[in-house]
């Protein structure tokens, strides 16, 4: 977990919470840690399972709800 925190250069509690959710066994075994790190660093585009989720997810990331 500390390695992932260093890669993402954690600066706030929200990022730390996201990292904790990624290191859970199911997500960790599916390669989600690497995808999260690359997306957080802006090296890989964020994709959504359905286009209708794009607006809601951006709103939530901006601090809404």
DSSP file (Angstrom, degrees, kcal/mol; ACC not computed):
  #  RESIDUE AA STRUCTURE BP1 BP2  ACC     N-H-->O    O-->H-N    N-H-->O    O-->H-N    TCO  KAPPA ALPHA  PHI   PSI    X-CA   Y-CA   Z-CA
    1    1 A X     >        0   0    0      0, 0.0     4,-2.3     0, 0.0     5,-0.2   0.000 360.0 360.0 360.0 -38.7    0.0    0.0    0.0
    2    2 A X  H  >  +     0   0    0      1,-0.2     4,-2.2     2,-0.2     5,-0.2   0.877 360.0  53.4 -65.1 -34.7    2.8    2.4    0.8
    3    3 A X  H  > S+     0   0    0      2,-0.2     4,-2.3     1,-0.2    -1,-0.2   0.912 109.3  47.9 -63.8 -42.0    4.3    1.9   -2.7
    4    4 A X  H  > S+     0   0    0      2,-0.2     4,-1.9     1,-0.2    -2,-0.2   0.877 110.0  53.0 -66.4 -37.6    1.0    2.7   -4.3
    5    5 A X  H  X>S+     0   0    0     -4,-2.3     5,-1.6     1,-0.2     4,-0.7   0.897 110.4  47.8 -63.8 -39.9    0.7    5.8   -2.1
    6    6 A X  H ><5S+     0   0    0     -4,-2.2     3,-0.5     2,-0.2    -2,-0.2   0.908 109.8  52.1 -67.5 -40.9    4.1    7.0   -3.2
    7    7 A X  H 3<5S+     0   0    0     -4,-2.3    -1,-0.2     1,-0.2    -2,-0.2   0.874 115.6  41.2 -62.2 -36.7    3.3    6.4   -6.9
    8    8 A X  H 3<5S-     0   0    0     -4,-1.9    -1,-0.2    -5,-0.1    -2,-0.2   0.508 103.3-133.2 -90.2  -5.5    0.1    8.4   -6.6
    9    9 A X  T <<5 -     0   0    0     -4,-0.7    -3,-0.2    -3,-0.5    -4,-0.1   0.961  26.3-140.0  52.4  59.7    1.8   11.1   -4.5
   10   10 A X      < +     0   0    0     -5,-1.6    -1,-0.2     1,-0.2     3,-0.1  -0.262  38.6 160.9 -58.4 127.1   -1.1   11.1   -2.0
   11   11 A X        +     0   0    0      1,-0.2     2,-0.3    -3,-0.1    -1,-0.2   0.468  59.0  34.2-123.5 -11.6   -1.9   14.7   -0.8
   12   12 A X  S  > S-     0   0    0      1,-0.1     4,-1.6     0, 0.0     3,-0.3  -0.944  78.3-109.7-146.1 166.3   -5.5   14.3    0.6
   13   13 A X  H  > S+     0   0    0     -2,-0.3     4,-2.5     1,-0.2     5,-0.2   0.819 112.0  61.7 -66.3 -32.8   -7.8   11.9    2.4
   14   14 A X  H  > S+     0   0    0      1,-0.2     4,-2.1     2,-0.2    -1,-0.2   0.901 105.2  47.0 -63.2 -40.7   -9.9   11.3   -0.7
   15   15 A X  H  > S+     0   0    0     -3,-0.3     4,-2.3     2,-0.2    -1,-0.2   0.906 111.1  52.0 -66.9 -40.7   -7.0    9.8   -2.6
   16   16 A X  H  X S+     0   0    0     -4,-1.6     4,-2.3     1,-0.2    -2,-0.2   0.902 109.1  50.0 -61.7 -41.2   -6.0    7.7    0.3
   17   17 A X  H  X S+     0   0    0     -4,-2.5     4,-1.9     1,-0.2    -1,-0.2   0.907 109.6  51.2 -63.7 -41.9   -9.6    6.3    0.5
   18   18 A X  H  X S+     0   0    0     -4,-2.1     4,-1.4     1,-0.2    -2,-0.2   0.903 110.0  49.8 -62.1 -40.5   -9.5    5.5   -3.2
   19   19 A X  H  X S+     0   0    0     -4,-2.3     4,-1.7     1,-0.2    -2,-0.2   0.910 107.5  53.4 -65.6 -42.1   -6.2    3.6   -2.8
   20   20 A X  H  < S+     0   0    0     -4,-2.3     4,-0.3     1,-0.2    -1,-0.2   0.890 108.6  50.2 -60.0 -38.7   -7.6    1.6    0.1
   21   21 A X  H >< S+     0   0    0     -4,-1.9     3,-0.5     1,-0.2    -1,-0.2   0.810 109.6  52.0 -70.0 -27.9  -10.5    0.5   -2.0
   22   22 A X  H 3< S+     0   0    0     -4,-1.4    -1,-0.2     1,-0.2    -2,-0.2   0.801 101.9  59.0 -78.0 -28.8   -8.2   -0.5   -4.8
   23   23 A X  T 3< S+     0   0    0     -4,-1.7    -1,-0.2     4,-0.1    -2,-0.2   0.472  75.0 119.6 -84.3   1.2   -5.9   -2.7   -2.7
   24   24 A X  S <> S-     0   0    0     -3,-0.5     4,-2.8    -4,-0.3     5,-0.3  -0.324  81.4-105.2 -59.6 150.0   -8.8   -5.0   -1.6
   25   25 A X  H  > S+     0   0    0      1,-0.2     4,-2.0     2,-0.2     5,-0.2   0.839 115.8  49.4 -51.9 -43.8   -8.1   -8.6   -2.7
   26   26 A X  H  > S+     0   0    0      1,-0.2     4,-0.8     2,-0.2    -1,-0.2   0.943 116.8  40.2 -63.2 -48.0  -10.6   -8.7   -5.6
   27   27 A X  H  4>S+     0   0    0     -6,-0.2     5,-2.1     1,-0.2     3,-0.5   0.883 114.1  53.8 -68.3 -38.7   -9.4   -5.4   -7.2
   28   28 A X  H ><5S+     0   0    0     -4,-2.8     3,-1.0     1,-0.2    -1,-0.2   0.873 107.4  50.9 -65.8 -36.8   -5.7   -6.2   -6.6
   29   29 A X  H 3<5S+     0   0    0     -4,-2.0    -1,-0.2    -5,-0.3    -2,-0.2   0.708 105.5  56.5 -74.4 -19.3   -5.9   -9.5   -8.3
   30   30 A X  T 3<5S-     0   0    0     -4,-0.8    -1,-0.2    -3,-0.5    -2,-0.2   0.309 117.5-106.1 -95.7   8.5   -7.6   -8.1  -11.4
   31   31 A X  T <>5S+     0   0    0     -3,-1.0     4,-1.4    -4,-0.2    -3,-0.2   0.706  77.0 136.5  77.5  19.6   -4.8   -5.6  -12.1
   32   32 A X  H  >< +     0   0    0     -5,-2.1     4,-2.9     1,-0.2     5,-0.2   0.775  61.2  65.8 -71.4 -25.7   -6.8   -2.6  -10.9
   33   33 A X  H  > S+     0   0    0     -6,-0.4     4,-2.5     2,-0.2    -1,-0.2   0.938 104.0  44.0 -62.4 -46.0   -3.9   -1.1   -9.0
   34   34 A X  H  > S+     0   0    0      2,-0.2     4,-2.5     1,-0.2     5,-0.2   0.919 114.7  49.2 -65.2 -43.3   -1.9   -0.4  -12.1
   35   35 A X  H  X S+     0   0    0     -4,-1.4     4,-2.3     2,-0.2     5,-0.2   0.918 112.0  48.9 -62.9 -43.1   -4.9    0.9  -14.0
   36   36 A X  H  X S+     0   0    0     -4,-2.9     4,-2.9     2,-0.2     5,-0.2   0.939 112.1  48.5 -61.0 -47.1   -5.8    3.2  -11.0
   37   37 A X  H  X S+     0   0    0     -4,-2.5     4,-2.0     1,-0.2     6,-0.2   0.918 112.5  47.5 -60.3 -45.5   -2.2    4.5  -10.8
   38   38 A X  H  <>S+     0   0    0     -4,-2.5     5,-2.5     1,-0.2     6,-1.1   0.889 115.1  45.8 -65.7 -38.8   -2.0    5.2  -14.5
   39   39 A X  H ><5S+     0   0    0     -4,-2.3     3,-0.8     4,-0.2    -2,-0.2   0.893 111.2  52.1 -70.6 -39.4   -5.3    7.0  -14.6
   40   40 A X  H 3<5S+     0   0    0     -4,-2.9    -2,-0.2     1,-0.2    -1,-0.2   0.874 110.9  47.8 -63.9 -37.2   -4.6    9.0  -11.5
   41   41 A X  T 3<5S-     0   0    0     -4,-2.0    -1,-0.2    -5,-0.2    -2,-0.2   0.524 116.5-115.2 -81.2  -5.8   -1.3   10.2  -13.0
   42   42 A X  T < 5S+     0   0    0     -3,-0.8    -3,-0.2    -4,-0.4    -2,-0.1   0.642  84.3 118.6  81.9  14.8   -3.0   11.1  -16.2
   43   43 A X  S   <S+     0   0    0     -5,-2.5     2,-0.4    -6,-0.2    -4,-0.2   0.631  76.2  35.6 -85.8 -15.5   -1.2    8.4  -18.3
   44   44 A X  S    S-     0   0    0     -6,-1.1    -2,-0.2    -9,-0.1    -1,-0.2  -0.999  90.6-110.9-139.0 137.1   -4.3    6.6  -19.2
   45   45 A X        -     0   0    0     -2,-0.4     2,-0.4     1,-0.1    -6,-0.1  -0.369  32.4-113.6 -69.9 148.5   -7.8    8.0  -20.0
   46   46 A X        -     0   0    0     -7,-0.1     2,-0.3    -2,-0.1    -1,-0.1  -0.688  35.8-165.3 -80.3 129.4  -10.6    7.4  -17.6
   47   47 A X        -     0   0    0     -2,-0.4     2,-0.3     2,-0.0     4,-0.0  -0.881   6.8-148.9-117.1 150.5  -13.3    5.2  -19.1
   48   48 A X        -     0   0    0     -2,-0.3     3,-0.1     1,-0.1     6,-0.1  -0.897  21.7-125.5-118.7 147.2  -16.8    4.5  -17.9
   49   49 A X  S    S+     0   0    0     -2,-0.3     2,-0.3     1,-0.2    -1,-0.1   0.779  99.0  17.5 -62.6 -25.8  -18.9    1.4  -18.3
   50   50 A X  S >  S-     0   0    0      1,-0.1     3,-2.1    -3,-0.0     4,-0.4  -0.994  76.4-124.7-146.7 139.8  -21.7    3.4  -19.9
   51   51 A X  T >  S+     0   0    0     -2,-0.3     3,-1.2     1,-0.3     4,-0.5   0.789 107.3  65.6 -56.0 -29.4  -21.7    6.9  -21.5
   52   52 A X  T 3> S+     0   0    0      1,-0.3     4,-0.6     2,-0.1    -1,-0.3   0.696  95.1  59.4 -68.7 -16.4  -24.5    8.0  -19.1
   53   53 A X  H <> S+     0   0    0     -3,-2.1     4,-2.7     1,-0.2     5,-0.3   0.634  84.1  82.0 -84.3 -14.3  -22.2    7.6  -16.1
   54   54 A X  H <> S+     0   0    0     -3,-1.2     4,-2.2    -4,-0.4     5,-0.2   0.931  92.5  44.3 -59.0 -50.9  -19.7   10.1  -17.4
   55   55 A X  H  > S+     0   0    0     -4,-0.5     4,-1.9     1,-0.2    -1,-0.2   0.911 115.9  47.1 -63.5 -44.0  -21.5   13.3  -16.3
   56   56 A X  H  X S+     0   0    0     -4,-0.6     4,-2.4     2,-0.2    -1,-0.2   0.921 111.8  49.9 -64.9 -44.8  -22.3   11.9  -12.8
   57   57 A X  H  X S+     0   0    0     -4,-2.7     4,-2.4     1,-0.2    -1,-0.2   0.894 111.1  49.0 -63.5 -40.3  -18.8   10.6  -12.2
   58   58 A X  H  X S+     0   0    0     -4,-2.2     4,-1.5    -5,-0.3    -1,-0.2   0.881 110.5  51.7 -66.1 -37.3  -17.3   13.9  -13.2
   59   59 A X  H  <>S+     0   0    0     -4,-1.9     5,-2.4    -5,-0.2    -2,-0.2   0.918 111.4  46.8 -64.0 -43.9  -19.7   15.7  -10.9
   60   60 A X  H ><5S+     0   0    0     -4,-2.4     3,-1.5     1,-0.2    -2,-0.2   0.909 110.6  51.8 -65.8 -43.0  -18.8   13.4   -8.0
   61   61 A X  H 3<5S+     0   0    0     -4,-2.4    -1,-0.2     1,-0.3    -2,-0.2   0.804 104.5  58.2 -63.9 -28.3  -15.0   13.8   -8.6
   62   62 A X  T 3<5S-     0   0    0     -4,-1.5    -1,-0.3    -5,-0.2    -2,-0.2   0.491 130.2 -93.2 -80.7  -2.9  -15.5   17.6   -8.6
   63   63 A X  T < 5S+     0   0    0     -3,-1.5    -3,-0.2     1,-0.2    -2,-0.1   0.552  77.2 143.7 105.3   8.9  -16.9   17.4   -5.1
   64   64 A X      <       0   0    0     -5,-2.4    -1,-0.2     1,-0.2    -5,-0.0  -0.231 360.0 360.0 -75.8 171.4  -20.6   17.2   -5.7
   65   65 A X              0   0    0     -2,-0.0    -1,-0.2     0, 0.0    -5,-0.1   0.447 360.0 360.0  61.9 360.0  -23.1   15.1   -3.7
